[in-house]
Amino acid sequence: MHPTLTRHATGDGPRWALDGAWLPRDFSLAEWLASPQPDLQARLATLRGNASAERGSDGTHDVGEPPATAPLLPPVEDTQEVWASGVTYLSSRMAREAESQSSDVYQKVYSAERPELFFKANGWRAKGHGQPIRVRPDSAWNVPEPELVLVLDARGAIVGCTTGNDVSSRSIEGENPLYLPQAKVYDGACALGPGIRLCAADALRDLPVALEILRGGARAFAGETRTSQIKRRLEALAEYLFRDLQFPQGAFLFTGTGIVPGEDFTLSSGDVVRIDIGGLLLENPVQ
């Protein structure tokens, strides 16, 4: 089992935990990702050392302090950045060709050496497990996009993953690819959670991805794929993001979606979106 970091809402503000045991109150994910550790194992050793410092004599948790069961927050800090990759699955390319008036754009980016990368959110904009996401009222076609999200340290090395929902306004993007920021970046359009699974890239290459959308308690849409269907190597996506761009506090990178609901489906207020990637289940109601 890979260790998992979670971020919680407490009376004293956000606090991190490792496998349900509180980390020191001053632990910062941004500082941990910024530290000059040579590899993931060194990073994990430091993290476990921090966790041990908080444990009592029973080895489970801090003396007088219960395990970490406080409500979950998105596993990203306010000052960190979330970016995204596009058109990395064949199904995504085909869906965007169908929606767009400029379909050749998506054909070219799918086959090009350079990936599509775009800014998605600041950490403070992200929603966590159980928190509401939104659809734009000026968009007629809105969908969730279930995606593996890489967690990268300050050098661009992959140290883990989380589950992400890249909520998108497909009617806006389909009208003109230059409208991508408006289709992708707005309040309630980015969800991450429930936690960060700490692992190297090799553990992420063939994970199951499942999407389920409930409407009135009944299943309105479901789909599945695997991360092995991503056309590009995960390391290559990270490397392109870090070309001529520094992330001194680390970064989060969506890797693209392989499940795209058809034109006959659009998200509605009251829907519940469930995304499960390798056992990391992210659930969000739609406002």
C-alpha positions in Angstrom: 0.0 0.0 0.0 1.2 3.5 -0.9 1.0 6.1 1.9 -1.7 8.7 1.5 -1.7 12.4 2.5 -5.0 14.1 3.3 -5.7 17.7 4.2 -8.4 18.5 6.8 -10.5 21.4 8.1 -9.8 21.9 11.8 -10.7 24.7 14.3 -7.1 25.9 13.9 -7.1 25.9 10.2 -6.1 23.4 7.5 -3.9 20.5 8.7 -2.3 17.5 7.0 -2.4 13.9 7.9 -0.5 10.8 6.7 -2.6 7.6 6.6 -5.0 9.0 9.1 -2.3 10.2 11.6 -1.8 13.9 12.1 1.4 15.5 10.8 2.9 18.4 12.8 0.7 21.5 12.7 3.4 23.5 10.8 3.8 20.8 8.1 3.4 22.4 4.6 3.0 20.4 1.4 4.6 23.3 -0.5 7.7 23.3 1.7 7.9 19.5 1.5 7.8 19.6 -2.3 10.3 22.5 -2.4 12.9 20.7 -0.2 16.0 19.4 -2.1 15.4 15.7 -1.7 17.2 13.4 -4.2 14.3 11.0 -4.8 10.8 9.9 -3.6 12.2 7.5 -1.1 14.1 10.3 0.6 11.0 12.4 0.6 9.0 9.6 2.2 11.6 9.1 4.9 11.4 12.8 5.8 7.6 12.6 5.8 7.5 9.5 8.0 9.9 11.2 10.4 7.5 14.1 10.7 4.6 11.8 11.3 6.6 9.8 14.0 7.3 13.1 15.8 3.5 13.5 16.3 2.8 9.9 17.5 2.5 8.9 21.1 4.0 6.0 22.8 1.3 3.7 21.4 2.7 4.5 17.9 -0.7 5.5 16.5 -1.3 9.2 17.1 -0.4 12.2 19.2 -1.0 11.8 22.9 -4.5 13.1 23.7 -5.3 13.7 20.0 -7.7 11.5 18.0 -6.9 10.2 14.5 -7.5 12.6 11.6 -11.2 12.4 10.9 -12.0 16.1 10.4 -13.7 17.1 7.1 -11.5 16.8 4.0 -10.2 19.8 2.1 -8.7 19.7 -1.4 -5.1 18.2 -1.1 -3.5 21.4 -2.4 -2.4 24.5 -0.6 -3.6 28.0 -1.5 -0.4 29.2 -3.1 0.2 26.2 -5.3 -0.8 26.0 -9.0 -2.9 23.4 -10.8 -2.3 22.9 -14.5 -3.8 20.6 -17.1 -3.0 18.6 -20.2 -5.5 18.2 -23.1 -6.2 15.7 -25.8 -4.0 13.0 -24.4 -6.6 10.2 -25.1 -7.8 9.2 -28.5 -11.4 9.4 -27.3 -10.8 13.0 -26.1 -9.4 14.0 -29.5 -12.4 12.5 -31.3 -14.9 14.2 -29.0 -13.3 17.6 -29.5 -13.2 17.1 -33.2 -17.0 16.4 -33.1 -17.8 19.5 -31.0 -15.4 22.0 -32.6 -15.7 24.1 -35.7 -11.9 23.8 -36.0 -11.4 20.1 -35.7 -8.0 20.0 -37.3 -6.6 21.8 -34.3 -7.3 18.8 -32.1 -5.9 16.3 -34.7 -2.7 18.3 -34.8 -2.2 18.6 -31.0 -2.9 14.9 -30.5 -0.1 13.8 -32.9 2.3 16.7 -32.1 5.4 16.2 -30.0 4.5 19.2 -27.8 1.4 18.5 -25.6 -1.4 20.9 -24.9 -0.9 22.5 -21.5 -3.0 25.1 -19.8 -3.5 26.7 -16.4 -6.5 25.4 -14.5 -6.6 26.9 -11.0 -4.8 28.4 -8.1 -4.9 26.1 -5.1 -7.4 28.3 -3.2 -9.9 27.8 -6.1 -9.9 24.0 -6.0 -12.8 22.1 -4.4 -12.3 19.0 -2.3 -14.1 15.7 -1.8 -17.8 16.5 -0.9 -17.6 20.1 -1.9 -19.8 21.5 -4.7 -18.7 22.1 -8.2 -20.4 24.3 -10.7 -21.4 24.6 -14.4 -21.3 28.0 -16.2 -24.8 29.4 -16.7 -23.7 30.8 -20.1 -22.8 27.4 -21.4 -25.3 24.9 -22.9 -23.1 21.8 -22.7 -21.2 21.1 -19.5 -19.4 17.9 -18.5 -17.1 16.5 -15.9 -13.7 15.2 -17.0 -12.2 12.5 -14.8 -8.5 12.7 -14.8 -5.4 11.4 -13.1 -3.6 14.3 -11.5 0.2 14.2 -11.0 1.7 15.7 -7.9 5.1 17.1 -8.9 8.0 18.4 -6.7 9.9 21.6 -7.4 12.2 19.7 -9.8 9.3 18.3 -11.8 9.6 14.8 -10.5 6.4 12.8 -10.0 5.9 12.0 -6.3 2.3 11.0 -6.3 -1.2 11.5 -7.6 -4.7 12.4 -6.8 -8.1 12.2 -8.5 -9.3 15.3 -10.4 -12.4 16.6 -12.1 -11.6 19.1 -14.9 -15.1 20.5 -15.2 -15.5 21.9 -18.7 -17.9 24.0 -20.7 -17.8 22.1 -24.0 -20.1 24.4 -25.9 -17.8 27.4 -25.2 -14.6 25.5 -26.2 -16.3 24.1 -29.2 -17.3 27.5 -30.5 -13.6 28.6 -30.7 -10.5 26.9 -29.3 -9.3 30.4 -28.1 -12.2 30.3 -25.6 -10.5 27.5 -23.8 -9.7 29.6 -20.6 -13.3 30.5 -20.3 -14.4 26.9 -20.8 -11.9 25.6 -18.2 -11.2 28.3 -15.7 -14.1 29.6 -13.6 -15.4 29.2 -10.0 -16.1 25.6 -9.1 -14.5 24.1 -12.2 -11.6 22.3 -10.5 -12.0 19.5 -7.9 -9.2 17.4 -6.3 -9.2 14.6 -3.8 -9.7 12.9 -1.6 -6.0 12.8 -0.9 -2.5 12.4 -2.4 -1.3 8.8 -3.0 2.5 9.0 -2.7 4.1 6.8 -5.3 6.4 6.9 -8.4 5.2 7.1 -12.0 5.4 3.4 -12.6 2.5 2.8 -10.2 0.3 5.1 -12.3 0.7 3.7 -15.8 -2.4 1.4 -15.8 -4.9 2.5 -13.2 -8.6 2.0 -13.7 -10.6 5.2 -14.2 -14.4 5.2 -13.5 -16.9 8.0 -13.8 -20.5 7.8 -12.5 -23.0 10.6 -12.5 -26.1 10.4 -10.4 -29.3 12.4 -11.0 -32.2 12.1 -8.6 -30.4 9.1 -7.0 -30.3 7.1 -10.3 -27.4 6.6 -12.6 -27.5 9.1 -15.5 -24.1 8.3 -17.0 -21.2 6.0 -16.4 -18.0 5.3 -18.2 -14.6 3.8 -17.7 -11.1 3.7 -19.1 -7.5 3.1 -17.9 -4.5 5.4 -17.6 -2.6 3.1 -20.0 -4.7 4.7 -22.8 -2.9 8.0 -22.3 -0.9 8.6 -25.5 2.0 10.5 -23.8 4.4 9.4 -21.1 3.5 11.0 -17.7 7.2 12.1 -17.3 7.0 13.9 -20.7 3.9 15.8 -19.6 5.7 16.9 -16.5 8.9 17.8 -18.4 7.1 20.0 -20.8 5.2 21.8 -18.0 8.6 22.6 -16.3 10.3 23.8 -19.4 11.2 27.5 -18.8 8.6 27.7 -16.0 9.5 27.3 -12.4 7.2 25.9 -9.7 9.2 26.4 -6.4 6.3 24.9 -4.4 5.7 22.0 -6.7 2.7 21.7 -9.0 -0.4 19.6 -9.8 -0.9 18.4 -13.4 -4.2 17.0 -14.8 -3.2 14.4 -17.5 -6.3 14.5 -19.7 -9.6 12.6 -19.9 -10.6 9.4 -21.6 -14.3 9.6 -20.7 -16.4 12.2 -22.4 -20.2 12.1 -22.2 -21.9 12.6 -25.6 -23.8 15.6 -26.9 -27.0 14.2 -25.4 -25.7 14.7 -21.8 -25.0 17.9 -19.9 -24.4 18.3 -16.1 -27.3 19.8 -14.1 -27.7 21.4 -10.7 -28.3 18.6 -8.2 -26.2 15.9 -10.0 -23.6 14.1 -8.1 -20.3 13.2 -9.8 -18.2 10.3 -8.6 -14.7 9.7 -10.0 -12.7 6.7 -8.9 -9.1 6.3 -10.0 -7.3 3.3 -8.6 -9.3 3.5 -5.4 -9.1 7.2 -4.8 -12.8 8.2 -4.9 -13.7 11.9 -5.5 -17.3 12.8 -5.1 -18.9 16.3 -5.7 -22.4 17.6 -5.9 -23.2 20.0 -8.7 -24.6 23.4 -7.7 
